[in-house]
Amino acid sequence: MGHRRPLRPHGRADVHARYEQHAGRAGDFPARTAEFGRWTNGEGLDRFLRGNLNFWLSSQATVTEDGVIRYRQTRNHCTATFTPDRASGVLINRPDEQVTAPAYRVTGPSGVSQLWRAQAVRDAVARCRQKPPVGWPAGWAHLMPDAAVRLAPGGAPWSRADVYAAEPAEEPASWGPPCADCTHSESEHGQWSRTTPHWTSCWIYQPPQ
């Protein structure tokens, strides 16, 4: 399964968006797993591992070169193994390193495509990763195996789960003049209303709730 290295609470290991989990049989106690069921999402697993590794000083977790994670709460507990679904992509937790194409063709739920600079996509990822109010759906951003980015802003419980796809693209010869109300080019504005209670008078990264 490849070389194993310790997984630290603030480590830089890639976490996939989806895992198949197995509880081992060795040890005196059943393994404590991230969720019930065969599959678990990467966001939940990431919170589970980092929370436990910070709280339970005796906890142990390793990750192999091919992304398999093994965790046990103590040496007396059996091991929970998490095998990644590589087609699901990885969580974007280092946007500066993971979102690096010169430009992206961004397509929203309306089907309309727009050309964005990498920094605009990184800003959108940062927006999606913001912690929502308690009980509100969280946003997410995944880096896919083909270097495309998939992201959703989350938002109010009654809002739609709008997913955006950003495909790497050629950078244009010119991005044109910047918007008068913000630092972004006109092509990076959404095809929605320009009024918003957030940040500026331009709705760039998140559609109306």
Residue pairs with C-beta under 8 A, 6 or more apart in sequence:
1 64
1 66
1 68
2 64
2 65
2 66
2 68
3 64
3 65
4 62
4 63
4 64
4 70
5 62
5 63
6 60
6 61
6 62
7 13
7 49
7 53
7 61
7 62
7 63
7 69
7 71
8 53
9 49
9 50
9 53
9 54
10 50
12 94
13 63
14 67
14 90
14 91
15 42
15 45
15 46
15 90
15 91
15 93
16 42
16 67
16 84
16 85
16 86
16 88
16 89
16 90
16 91
17 41
17 42
17 43
17 85
17 88
17 89
17 90
17 91
17 140
17 142
18 39
18 40
18 41
18 42
18 84
18 85
18 88
19 39
19 40
19 41
19 42
19 45
19 69
19 82
19 83
19 84
19 85
20 38
20 39
20 82
20 83
20 85
21 33
21 34
21 35
21 38
21 39
21 40
21 80
21 81
21 82
21 83
22 80
22 81
22 83
23 30
23 31
23 33
23 78
23 79
23 80
23 81
24 31
24 78
24 79
24 80
24 81
25 78
26 78
26 79
27 72
27 76
27 77
27 78
27 79
28 76
28 77
29 73
29 76
29 77
29 78
30 77
30 78
31 71
31 72
31 73
31 77
31 78
31 79
31 80
32 52
32 73
32 77
32 80
33 40
33 80
34 40
34 44
34 45
34 48
34 49
34 80
34 82
35 41
35 44
35 48
40 82
42 88
42 90
42 91
43 91
43 138
43 140
45 69
45 82
46 91
46 93
49 61
49 69
49 71
52 59
52 71
52 73
53 59
53 61
56 73
56 74
58 73
58 74
58 75
59 71
59 72
59 73
59 74
60 71
60 72
60 75
61 69
61 70
61 71
61 72
62 69
62 70
63 69
63 70
67 84
67 86
68 81
68 82
68 83
68 84
69 81
69 82
69 84
70 79
70 80
70 81
70 82
71 79
71 80
71 82
72 78
72 79
72 80
86 145
87 145
88 142
89 142
89 143
89 144
89 145
89 150
90 98
90 142
90 143
91 140
91 141
91 142
91 143
92 98
92 99
92 125
92 129
92 141
92 142
92 143
92 149
92 151
93 129
95 122
95 125
95 126
95 141
96 122
98 143
99 118
99 121
99 122
99 125
99 143
99 149
100 118
101 118
101 147
101 168
101 169
102 117
102 118
102 169
102 170
102 171
103 115
103 116
103 117
103 118
103 168
103 169
103 170
103 171
103 172
104 115
104 116
104 117
104 118
104 120
104 121
104 149
104 166
104 167
104 168
104 169
105 113
105 114
105 115
105 116
105 166
105 167
105 168
105 169
106 113
106 114
106 115
106 116
106 121
106 164
106 165
106 166
107 113
107 114
107 164
107 165
107 166
107 167
108 162
108 164
108 190
108 191
108 207
109 160
109 162
109 163
109 164
109 207
110 191
112 191
114 187
114 188
114 189
114 190
114 191
115 169
115 172
115 187
115 188
116 124
116 166
116 187
116 188
117 171
117 175
117 185
117 188
120 184
120 188
120 204
120 205
121 149
121 166
123 204
123 205
124 141
124 151
124 153
124 164
124 166
124 204
124 205
125 141
125 149
125 151
127 139
127 153
127 205
127 206
128 139
128 140
128 141
128 151
128 152
128 153
128 154
129 139
129 140
129 141
130 139
131 138
132 138
132 139
132 154
132 155
135 157
136 154
136 155
136 156
136 157
137 154
137 155
137 157
137 159
137 161
138 154
139 151
139 152
139 153
139 154
139 155
140 151
140 152
140 154
141 149
141 150
141 151
141 152
142 149
142 150
142 151
143 149
144 150
147 168
148 165
148 166
148 167
148 168
149 165
149 166
150 163
150 164
150 165
150 166
151 163
151 164
151 166
152 161
152 162
152 163
152 164
153 162
153 205
153 206
153 207
155 206
155 209
156 209
158 209
159 209
162 207
175 185
175 187
176 185
176 186
176 187
177 185
177 186
178 184
178 185
179 185
179 186
179 189
179 202
181 194
181 200
181 201
181 202
182 200
182 202
182 204
184 202
184 204
188 204
189 202
189 203
189 204
190 203
190 204
190 205
190 207
192 203
192 207
192 208
193 203
193 208
194 201
194 202
194 203
195 201
195 203
196 202
196 203
196 206
196 208
198 206
